Amino acid sequence: MRSCRIAVNGVHLHVVEDGRGPAVLLLHGFPDSAHLWRHQVPALVSAGYRAIVPDLRGFGESDKPPEVEAYVTPILLADVIGVLDACNAERVRVVAHDWGAAIAWLLAGMYPDRVERLVALSVGHMNSFVAAGIEQREKSWYMLLFQFRGIAEDVLRREDWRLFREWTRGHPEAERWIPDLSRPGALTAGLNWYRANVPPETLLAEPPEFPPVPVPTLGVWSDGDAYLIERQMVDSAAHVTGRWRYERMTNASHWLQLDQAAQCNRLLLDFLAS
């Protein structure tokens, strides 16, 4: 595996690469890092792909600007384009999860010439997420908590990260997340993704219309997801003008690529090669 730091868009991003062949870009979300994809990278490399796996800004070994405005969507999208350019990856297959999936939907919709096909895990197209109704809003309660600067950090860390452990439903990956988020500025940087892109004022504004996706797209949702309802993924079909496929995984939490790695890998490899 090759590891480097790329200067892009005013920050340095840590990027891991492995394998040779068609490029696959893997994008994580909160509270993860490139390490999230540790079960997928070997499978992709064995199948003849080149995996490009960045720590997105604010996470892992990448820079963590303290300002909220450093995490607005256009900047995050520019980061990803910068990584592709630095890695000489003109057109890629994209596999993305959580916030990474939100960015990937935009990447495929706005820059379809850079995306050959898209796999979105857990998070559906932003138009369908916004329109998913009260059940989804109830599951998204934590986004409001995360808006309270300083207070959210203190509450999540209190009593050996008790609320954070409860919020992640006792997932064993917490033993990796907590040391990572305990580093100076790391937790605030991760929460700034929410503060920059889903502030309370959005409840009063007319929801933006995000572009449709013209590339072949696979949406995957897991029945144990505590944060996202199935509808927001299923209804993404209306916002994909390319070929659409939906898969429902069972016995997996929000972190389906960890909980059901073998099944997830089979889905990825089948779709990426089809």
N, C-alpha and C positions, 0 to 999 in steps of 0.2 A: 504494500500500500504506500502511496505517495502522499505526503502531507506538506502543505505550504500555506503561506499567508499572502493574500492577494490585496493589493491596494486598489480600492474601487469606491467611487462615489463619496470620497472623503473619509473612509474608514478602512481598516484592515480586516478582512474576513478570512477565517481559517477554513481551508478546503481540503478534503481527503479525496483521493482518486485511487481507483483500482481497476485492473483489467484493460483489455483492448477490444475494439470493435465499436458498434453503434453506441452512442452516448446515451446514458440514462441519468437524468438529474433527479435527485431525491431531496425533498424539502420537508423539514420537520416543523413542528409548532411549539406551543407552550405546554409544559416547561422543559422541553427536550433540547437535544443537540444532535449533531450528526450521529452520535452513538445510538440513537433510536433505531437506525437501520442496520444494526450489526448482524441480524439474521438474514436480511435481504441482499446485502452486498455480496457475500460469498455465492449465493444462488445466482445472482445476475452475472458475476464474473465467470462462473462455471458454465453458464449458458452462452458465453461469448460476447458479453456486453462490457462497456466501459462505464463504471459508476462514478459519478461526480456528486460529492456529498458535502455541502457547505454547512458550517455553523452559521445560521443567519444572524444578522446584527443583533446584539443584545444577549446572545446565547453562547454557551460553550467557550471556545478559545477566541472567538471574534470580539472586536471592539464593542464597548457598551456605552454609547453616548448617554449622558444623564438627561438630556432635554426630551420632553415628550414629543415635540415637533420633529425630532429626528426619526420617528417611527411611522410617519404617515405613509399611506399606501404607495403613492408615486415614488417615494424614496426607496421603499422596500422592493418595488418592482424594478427600479433602476439597479439596485444591488444585484438582483438575479441576472439581469441582462449583462451586467458587468462581469459576473462570474463566467457566464457562457463565453463572452468575448475573450476573457483572459485564458480560458481553457481551450480556445480554438474550437468550440462546439457550435457550429453554425445552426444545426437543427437537432433537437433532442427529443427523446421520449421522457415524459415527466411523471414521476410518482410522488404524490404529496399528501400530507396529513395535517389536520387541524389548521392553524394559521398558515402553514405552508400550502395547504390545499386552497385556501382563500386567495393567496397570491398566485397560485398555479392557474386557477380559473381565469384570473385577469390576464395572466401571461398568454394563455391559449386564445383568449378572446381578442386581445389587443395586438398580439404579435404571433399570429398563426403561422407565419413563415419560419418561426423559430421552434415550433412545437409540432412534432410528427404525430404524437398521440398523447393522451392524458389519462392518468389513473388518479382519481380523487378518493381518498380514504376519509370516511367519517363526515366531512364537511361538503355539503352540496353547493351548487351555484349560488352566488350571493343573492340573486333575485328570488330564488325559491326559499332561501334562508329567511330573508326579510318578510316574505309572505306566509311563513309557516304557521302563524297564528299564536294563540295564547299558550298552548302547550309548550311550544318552543321558547316563548318568552319566560315561562316559569322555569324551565331548565337552564336558562341563561342568567339566572339571578346573580351569580357571582360576578358578572361583568359590571354590575352596579357597584358592588363592594370594591372591586379593583380600581374604581375611579378615585377613591379617597386616598390621596397621596400621603404617605407616611403612616396613616391609620391602617390601610390594608396590609402594608409590610409588617407592622407590629402585630396585628391580629393573626396573620398567617404564621409568624415565627413563634408566637407565644406558646409556652408549655411544650417545648420541644416540637414545634411545628404541628401541634395537635389539630388545628382546623385544616391545615393543608393536608395532613394525612387523612382526615375524615373526608375532605372534598375529593381527594383522589381515590376514595373508597378503599384505603389500605393497600393500594397496589404495591407489590414488592419493588417496583422501580423507584419508589420514593427514597429508598436507601441510596440511590444514585442522584436523584433530583436535589435532595436537601443539601448535601455537601456542595453541589454545583451552585445552587441558588444562594448559599451562605457566603459566597465570595463577595467582596466589596462591589456594590452597584449592580449585582446580577439580578436580584429579585425585582428591583425597581425597573431595570431595563426590560425584563420580561413583561411586567405589568404595563409598561408604557405602550406596548402594542395595542392594548385595549383602550388606554387613555387617549391615544392618538386617533383611533379609528372608530370607536363606538362610544363616544362621550354621550352623556345624558341628553344633550341638545338634539341628537339625532332623532329622539322620540317625537320632537315637535316639527321636524323638517320633512319635506316631501322625500320619500326614499329615492335614492339615485337609481338609474337604470343601467345595469351593467351589461356589457356586450355579450352576445351569444357566442358559443364556441363552435367553430366549424370543423374541428378535427375529431377523429374517432375518440370516444371517451368512455371509460369504465368508471362507474360509481360504486363504491363498496361501503356498506354500513353494517354495524354489528349490533345484535339484539341486546347486548349488555351495556350499551353506551348511555352513560348517566347525564350527558350534556346535550345530546342532539337527538331529535326524533327522526323516524324513518322518512316521514313525508318530505322533509327538506332535501333529502337525497333523491327520492323517487321523482319528485316534481322537477328536478333538474333536467329531466328529459325535454321539457318544453323550451329549454334554453341551450340546447345542443342541436346544431344543424347538421353536424356530422353524424356518423354512426354512434348510437347510444347503446350501452349495455349496463344492466344493474345486477349486482350480486349482494345477497343478504347473508352475512356470516352469523353463526350461532356460537354460543358459549365463549364469547369474547367481550371484553370491556371496550372502552374508547380506544385503547391501545391494542388494536386487533393484530398488528404486525408483531407484537410481542407475545400476546396470549395464544394466538393460533398461527405461528410463524409458517409452518409447513403448508397449511391451507392457503394462507395469504400469498406465499411464494408461487404456488401452483397457479393461482388466479393471475398474478402479475405476469409470469412467464408465458402463460397461454395467450393473454391479451396482447402483450408486447410483440409476440411473434406472429400473431394472426394477420 
